[in-house]
């Protein structure tokens, strides 16, 4: 098997990094510096014309977008390891949460970041847009909190859906969002952080 993983630390590629670690997949890791333009070189654009990370190349086939990568690696490598459901309704549920994480929660978190974080020039930020984004983040956290209920994890047992969604929830900690009202999310986050794969990734990130 040939697996290449293109990544940038502290980016959305961190989601894929955790997925790879949970699955214990051997791969060639290629670190790219976005600030230096590594993702815009002709060589990389041949792999991913979007010029973004994460990107993987599995046996010669390039796959983009963190949600697609999570679902693909889960389907190919995760079923036997009990980290991704076999084809059927449970897999559909996992796919639902992975897509929701990127499309709904991730969009709101990204919008909040673009209007509050120092990596965007102040004259390009909008206070009303930031407030709207914060409200959307809270709305999504309520959805997640209610869905978790008394469950330990999103599908009952831990799966890559938890890895994926929790990676996005982790970013909320940098957004000055009050997590106090979301006891189920907070308890779930603590369980996700207790995973050995999470601890290994955090140790190497320091």
N, C-alpha and C positions, 0 to 999 in steps of 0.2 A: 504494500500500500504506500502511495505517495501522498502526503498531505502537507501543504504549505499554508502558513497563516501569516498574513500581513496585518500589522497592528501598530498602533500608537498608544503609549501608556496614557492613562487618565482620559480616555475617550470612550465612545460607544464600543470600541473594540474590546473594552474590559468585559463586556457581556460574553463575547465569544471566548475570551481568555478563560473565564470561569467555566464555560461549557466544556472546553477542551480539558480543563483540569478535572472536572467532575467525571468525565468519561475516561480520563487517564490515557489520552491519545498521544502517541508519539508523532511529532510533527516538526517541520522546519519552521522556525519563527523568524520572520523578517521584520525588524523594527524600522518604521518610517518616521521621519521628522517632518511634520506638517509645516512648521514654520520655515523650514529650509526648502519647501517645495517638493519633497520626495514623492508625494502622492500625485504630482502633476507632471512627472517625467514621462517621456514617450514610452519608456519600458513598462512603467506601471499602468499607464493608460491603456496599453494593449491588454492588460489583465482585467482592469476595471475602468472603463471609459468615464465613469462618474468621478474618478479621482478621489475615492474615499476609502476609509477603513471602517469596519473590518472587511476583509476579503479572504476567502480561502480558495485554494486550488486542490481539488481532490482527484487524483489520477488523471490530471490534465484538464479537468473541467473547473472553470472559475465560477464561484458562487458569491454573490454580493448580498448586502443587507443583513443585519444581525438577526432579524426574526427568521428569515429564510435559512440562514446558516444554522440557527438553533434547531429548527424543525428538521432540516436535512440530516444534521449529525445525530439528532435524536432517533430518527427513523432508521438510519444505517447502523449506528453503533450503540444506541441507548436502550433498545428493547430488551436485548439479552441481559443487560446490566440492571434491569428494573428501574431505569431512570427515564423512560419514555414509554407511553402506552402502545400496545399493539394496535393495528388498524381497527377502527371501530369508534363508538361514541366517546370513549375515554380519550382517545387521541384527538378527536374533534374538540373536546373540552380543553385539552392542553394547547392546541393550536389557537383556540379562542383567546386564551389568556396571553399567549405570546404575542399575537397580533394586537390585542387590546393594549398591551404594555407599550408597544412601539407607536401605534397609530393614535390612540386616545390619551393615555397617560403621558407617554413620551412627548407628544406634541405640546401638551400643556406645560410640562416641565421645561421643554426647550424654549417655549414662548416666554415663560417667566424668566429664564436665564438671559435671554436676549434683551430683556427690558430692565434687568437689575444687576447683572454681573459686570465686573470691570473689564471683561474681555470684549465688551461692546462699547464703543465711544459713547459718552454721556449724551451727546447731541443726537444720537440715533435711538435713544431710549424714550419710552413713552409711559408715563405714570399710570394713565388710565388702562393702557394695555397690560401693564404689570398687575394691576388690581384684578382685571378680568382673568388673567392667567392664574393668579393665586386662587381665585374663586373656583376655577375649573380644576385645579390641582386638588383642592379640598373636596370637591364633588367626587372626583375619581377615588380619592382615599376613602370616602364614605362607601362607595361601591365595593372597593376591595375589602374594607373592614366587615361589611355585611356578608360578603361572600365567604370570608374565612369563618365567621361564626365561631363554633366550637371546634372546628377542624384544625389539625396540626399544620396541614399544608393545603394548597389549592385543590388538589385532587384527592386529598386524604393522606396518601403517602407522598414523600418527597419525589418530585420529578424535575426535569429541566425547565418546566414552566415556572417553577418557583425560582430557579437560578436566574432565569431571564427577567421576570418581573421584579424580583428583589434587587437586581442590579440597577434597575431604574429607580426604585424606591430609595436606594442608597443615596442617589444624587440629591434627593429632596432634603437630606440632612444639611446640604450646603446652601439651601435656599431660605433659611430662617422660617420654615414652616412649623407650626406648633403641632406636634404629633400626639399631644396629650389626649385628644378626643378619640384616638383610634387605638384602643387597647389591643384589639385582635391583631392589627397590623404590627404593632410594636412587639407583641409576643412572638408572632410569626417571624419578624425580622431577626429577633434574637436567636431563634432556632436556625434560621438560614445562616447567620453569622457563625454559628457553632459548627458548621460543616467543616471537616478537615480541608477540603479543597479551597474553601473561602479563606481559611487561616493561612494556607500556603501562599495564595495569591497576595494577600495583604502583607505577608512577611517579605515577599520579593519586591513589593511596591514601595517599601520604605527606603 
